[in-house]
Structure formats: structure tokens, C-alpha cells
Amino acid sequence: MFKNLNAQAANIGENCDLYKTASLARASNFQGIDIDIGEISAFAKNGLLETMKAIIHSFDLQLGGWDLPTSWKGEDDNIYQTDLKHLQSLAALSQELNCTRAYTWVLPYSDTRSFKENYAWHVQRLQPIARILETYNCQLALEFVGTKTFRADHRYDFIHTLQGMLELCDALGAKNVGLLLDSWHWYTSEGTVDDLKQLSVKEVIYVHVNDAPINTPLDRQIDTVRCLPGETGIIDLVSFLTTLKELGYKGPVTPEPFSKKLENKTAPEATRILEKALDKVWKLAELG
């Protein structure tokens, strides 16, 4: 496993391009970064891909993954089909950079489709994406959203647990599909360490970590109100990370705290605070 920085997920508060993100990561002892595949594509179109590669190489950082830009959640099929065609070039770029983890999240509700209808719709939308990524040796990580309040006011519930997401992964019939496992959603979906121990390492592609506020019942937690890794201990990150280590997971571990403690901080200050919090949990889990 390696400590990975995604400036947007970290809520650093500044627009960070590749160079800025890499600089922040290196200065704060992160071992890897996510990339903006759109930024990489723009560089490639301008004949500057080798420059981009040189920047990455100069910082000696691992590459974690990239946010799937395909508008697969939307209802407009024409936009979806156009994005599918574009995805081929993006996946080819990610393969060339050896940044082969693409990730996206799945809405845990629908206001228009029953569970059964929504399940079939998700399979129909995600299968082509998985197949395109597989052609370029890329993986697709799917994140379930466990926060009860996030889906409370919607008509139909949809997948919001680890097991439910694993079943959807299987339904896609592709070997390159697995979990984006977020400690917050594991906790809010009432997941257990035993649930994690049942996983195989092939089922975990990407990992988010964070903590939860104290004095808030589990079923009243708000998705956007989180804490720095290890800040409160409400989420058992030590067991979470230790279990992943025992499984043999070697991929990125990316903080996604949505923490007010990072507000009004400069990007370097916020990144150092974030890494210090993660490092404390890292050492408790004996990850080095």
C-alpha cells in the first residue's frame, strides 16, 4: 500500500494541476498521486505527453488512479455513447502512463427506477466501460455509498453495501472490475472487519480513508461531514488497514476527509496536516 494524494478528494481548496499536486505530495511525504485524465489528454493533444511523463518521473511518485469522466450516470444516451468513444483514447493514455485504475461511484438510490430496473440499467451502462478499459489493461473500481441520510429522501433504494457492490461487479462479467473501498461507506453501511476478511485482494482496486464525527448516531451521519483519518477513532482505521495489508493489497490509500480543519489553509499547510493524520494511523497499522 502507498499513501496517495488526490487534491480534490483532500479538499485542499486550490486548483491543483499535475505539477502542483506532485509538488505537494513530494513535500509532504505522500508516495503517490492521482492524475486528471483530462489534463493528460490535453497535454497529449498538444504533443506534450513526453513532457508530462518527465514531470511524473522527476518527482518519483507512484500513480494511483483517475476519476472516470464518462457521463454514464446521465439519462442522455447520445452523450453516453460519445463519451464511450472518447474513453478509448483516455484508457490508452492511462495504459501508457501505467496509471491503470479508473474509479467511479454508484448512486445508492433512484427516483425513477425500481431496484430491479436500476440494476439492469447499471449493468447495461457499466459493461461497455469495463470492456473498453480491459482492452487497455485498465481496472474499474466501483464505490458504494453507505450513508443512510444520502438516500433517505429518495423513492427507491439501490446498492449501498460492500456485498451488494461485489454482486454488481460479478454481474458485469469482467475480470477487471472491483471495489473502490471507502472506510466511510464501509462504516456507515454497518460493515465489519469480518466482511473485509472475506474479500480477495483482486476485489479491492482502490481505497479511500477518513474518520467520522463523534456524538453523531451512525444513521444520522452526513456524507460531506467527515474527519481526518484517525481524528476521532469512530472508524476503526487500524483494523481496516491491517486487514487490507493481510489481504495483500498494494494499491493507493487516498484520504477523503471533507474536513473543516483543512479550510482556510494554504495547499501546502493542508497537505501536511493531511499526511500527518494519515501517517499516525499508518504507523499504528504497522505499515512502515
Residue, then its C-alpha position, 0 to 999 in steps of 0.5 A: m500500500f502507498k499513501n496517495l494524494n488526490a487534491q480534490a478528494a483532500n479538499i485542499g481548496e486550490n486548483c491543483d494541476l499535475y505539477k502542483t499536486a506532485s509538488l505537494a505530495r513530494a513535500s509532504n511525504f505522500q508516495g503517490i498521486d492521482i492524475d486528471i485524465g483530462e489534463i493528460s489528454a490535453f497535454a497529449k493533444n498538444g504533443l506534450l505527453e513526453t513532457m508530462k511523463a518527465i514531470i511524473h518521473s522527476f518527482d518519483l511518485q507512484l500513480g494511483g488512479w483517475d476519476l472516470p469522466t464518462s457521463w454514464k450516470g446521465e439519462d442522455d444516451n447520445i452523450y453516453q455513447t460519445d463519451l464511450k468513444h472518447l474513453q478509448s483514447l483516455a484508457a490508452l493514455s492511462q495504459e501508457l502512463n501505467c496509471t491503470r485504475a479508473y474509479t467511479w461511484v454508484l448512486p445508492y438510490s433512484d427516483t425513477r427506477s425500481f431496484k430491479e430496473n436500476y440494476a439492469w440499467h447499471v449493468q447495461r451502462l457499466q459493461p461497455i466501460a469495463r470492456i473498453l478499459e480491459t482492452y487497455n489493461c485498465q481496472l474499474a473500481l466501483e464505490f458504494v455509498g453507505t450513508k443512510t441520510f444520502r438516500a433517505d429522501h429518495r423513492y427507491d433504494f439501490i446498492h449501498t453495501l460492500q456485498g451488494m457492490l461485489e454482486l454488481c461487479d460479478a454481474l458485469g462479467a469482467k475480470n477487471v472490475g472491483l471495489l473502490l473501498d471507502s472506510w466511510h461507506w464501509y462504516t456507515s453501511e454497518g460493515t465489519v472487519d469480518d466482511l473485509k476478511q472475506l474479500s480477495v485482494k483482486e476485489v479491492i482496486y482502490v481505497h479511500v480513508n477518513d474518520a467520522p464525527i463523534n456524538t453523531p448516531l451512525d444513521r444520522q451521519i452526513d456524507t460531506v461531514r467527515c474527519l481526518p483519518g484517525e481524528t476521532g477513532i469512530i472508524d476503526l482505521v487500524s483494523f481496516l488497514t491491517t486487514l487490507k495489508e493481510l489481504g495483500y493489497k498494494g494499491p493507493v490509500t487516498p484520504e477523503p476527509f471533507s474536513k473543516k480543519l483543512e479550510n482556510k489553509t494554504a495547499p501546502e499547510a493542508t497537505r501536511i496536516l493531511e499526511k500527518a493524520l494519515d501517517k499516525v494511523w499508518k504507523l499504528a497499522e504497522l505499515g512502515 
